[in-house]
Amino acid sequence: MKPGLQQGTVADLTWIVDASMVITLGGDARATVFSTPNMILLMERAAREALRPYLEQGDESVGIDVNIRHLAGTGMGDTVTGRATVTAIEGRKIHFAVECRAGDRVLGQGTHVRAVVPVAKIIENLNSLTPSASAMSLTASSAELPTLSTLQVTVRNRIAHVILNRPPALNAVDRQMTGELEQLVAWLAGHPQQVRAVLVSGAGRAFCAGDDVRELPAIAIEDARELSLRQAQLYLAFERLPQTIIALVNGDALGGGCVLACAADLRLACHSARFGMPEIRLGWPPGYGLAQLTALVGKARALQLCLTGDPITATQALDWGLVNELVPAGQLQARGQQLYERLLQLPAEALRATKQLIHLDEGTQPKVAHRADTEAYIRCLQRADAQEGLQAFAARRPPKFTDL
């Protein structure tokens, strides 16, 4: 830890109580109050903020003990403040007195203890406990990028040009491409100086048609769950890469392909491109990517895309904020190159920090919704309608769903 932390160090954190922080008692909306778990979370977060200026790079503080009394209630829309005061320092273990107030009223108070630990150790422990949920290692690789068959990767002038290279399958992501994309992400994470930006496009007439559903009938259900979680982690990993990721959407971006485009930092699309989430037409919800899609287009439009399965045009995608710019098809690569050359004139560390901070500030919780997405996908995948959807897809006919 950095020097300077001492007894009496104080941090305050203020929230406005919203619908995600309340509980309704007795089923009566008039008894909707700030919940105890959220009050405790506020006080713990205040303690975390107290320690943040004193953490070395690669360290984080984690709660190891909390003892809180809930003394009073407050309602939705009220302003609440959590205060944490350091009372004792035992090496890397820090003791706090904590309290929560709404104006002059004390809502709760007690004690809290946090330990300062290396983030790498936390990741190591999580991987050992839940290997399937963390199947992809984000450990940066300094080795040479191996030869890949489903991706074409060339590096020129600190730009990595990545082409999804399964044109007969409209660049659908199968298990092999998933593994090769994981290798690519690890390699990019390990080469922040050699590669400043990544341009991603698709070979042939599509950007990416999503997951290769032709594989599904032969995959055991547990393997399907693991693959979905790996793919979710893969696209979330794009947000953590030090490079600026630019998607050059040269054709359809559907399902997982739409999520891949959403995972990029910037999206340029040709006028004929389409974007869509067609999973519902096969009999299941999207297995991942809902948080990323909703962050770009908003809840109402994400619902429209996912509930109907209907694709939207590139012009609609531009209007919805899913696309940054429309470009004639023959000029996508040149426009991407031009955009990157502008970025090259800007300070590299400032660009990396800006990307990190924008993703960090999307919410107080990490993106973990994909776990629920995957479970819903797996549950529906085992139903008769999903089997009908797969058979109809293979036969190129409309499905005849029965659970209507």
Residue, then its C-alpha position, 0 to 999 in steps of 0.5 A: m500500500k502507498p503511505g499516508l493512510q491513517q486512523g481517522t481517514v474518512a470517505d463519504l459516498t452519496w447515492i439517490v435511492d432508485a428502484s434497484m435499491v428498494i424493497t416493498l414490505g407487505g406488498d404495499a407500495r406505500a411501504t417501499v424502503f431503502s433495503t438493508p443489503n443496499m445500505i450495507l453495500l453503500m457503507e462498504r463502497a464508502a470504505r472501498e473509496a477511502l482505501r482507493p487512493y492508497l492502493e498500489q497498481g494491481d491491488e484491490s480491497v475486498g470486504i472480509d467482515v461486516n457488522i451493521r445495525h439497521l436503525a431507520g428507513t427511508g424511501m425511493g428518491d431520497t439522498v443517502t450518504g455512507r461514511a467510512t472512518v478508518t479506526a485501525i490498520e493491521g498491515r493489509k487489513i483495515h478496520f472501519a466505523v461505518e454509518c449511513r444517513a439520510g439528512d440528519r437521520v442515522l439509518g444504519q451504523g456498525t463496523h467493517v473490515r477490508a483486506v488489500v489483496p492482489v487482483a491476480k490472486i482473486i482471479e486465480n481463486l475464482n478460476s479454481l472455483t468456477p473453471s467453466a464460468s471463467a473458461m477463458s484466460l485473459t492473461a496477456s500473452s507475449a508470445e508470437l500469435p500462432t497460425l490461425s485458420t478461421l481468422q486472418v490477422t495482419v499487422r501493419n503500422r501498429i494496426a491489426h487487421v482481423i478478418l473473420n474467415r469462414p465465408p461459406a458459413l457467413n463467418a459464423v463463430d464455431r468452437q474453433m473460431t471461439g478458441e482462436l478469438e480467445q488466442l487473439v485477445a490474449w495476444l493483443a492484451g500482451h502487445p499494447q505497444q506493437v498494436r494500437a488499434v484493431l480493425v475487424s471485418g468479415a470475409g465475403r458478403a457477411f460480417c458475422a452471422g453469429d454462433d454456428v447453430r449447425e454445431l448445436p445438435a452434436i454438442a452436449i448440454e454442459d458443453a453448450r453452457e461452457l461454450s456460451l459462457r466462453q463466448a460471453q467472456l470473449y466479447l466482454a474482453f474486448e472492452r478490457l483490451p488496451q487497443t481501440i477496436i473498430a468494427l468494419v461491418n461489411g454485411d450482416a451482423l446477426g446474433g453473436g455477430c451483432v454482439l461482436a460489433c457491440a463489443a467494439d469501441l467504434r462501428l463503421a457499417c456499409h449501407s447494405a449491412r443489417f443488424g439483428m438478434p434472431e435467436i428467438r426465431l430458433g426457440w431461445p433467448p440470446g445466450y449473452g450480449l444483452a448488456q452490451l446491446t442495451a448499453l448502446v441502443g437502450k432498453a426499448r430498442a433492445l427489446q424490439l430487436c430481441l423479442t421480434g428477431d427482426p433485423i434492422t437496416a444500417t440506416q436504422a442502426l445509425d439512427w439508434g446509435l448502434v453504428n457510428e458512421l455509414v460508409p460505401a462498401g468499397q470504402l470501409q477499409a480506407r475509412g477505418q484506416q483513416l480513422y485509425e490514423r487520426l487516433l495515432q496522432l493522439p497520446a496512447e496512454a490517454l486513449r487507453a485510460t479513456k476507454q477503460l474509464i468509460h467502460l468502468d463508469e457504465g455502472t457500479q456492478p461488473k457485467v455479470a448478466h451473461r450468466a443469467d442469459t446463458e442459463a435461460y438459453i440453456r433452459c430453452l435449448q432443451r425444450a422441444d421448440a428449440q429442437e424444432g427451430l434447429q430442424a427448421f433452420a437446417a431444412r430452411r423452412p419456417p419453424k412450427f412452434t408448439d409452446l404458443 
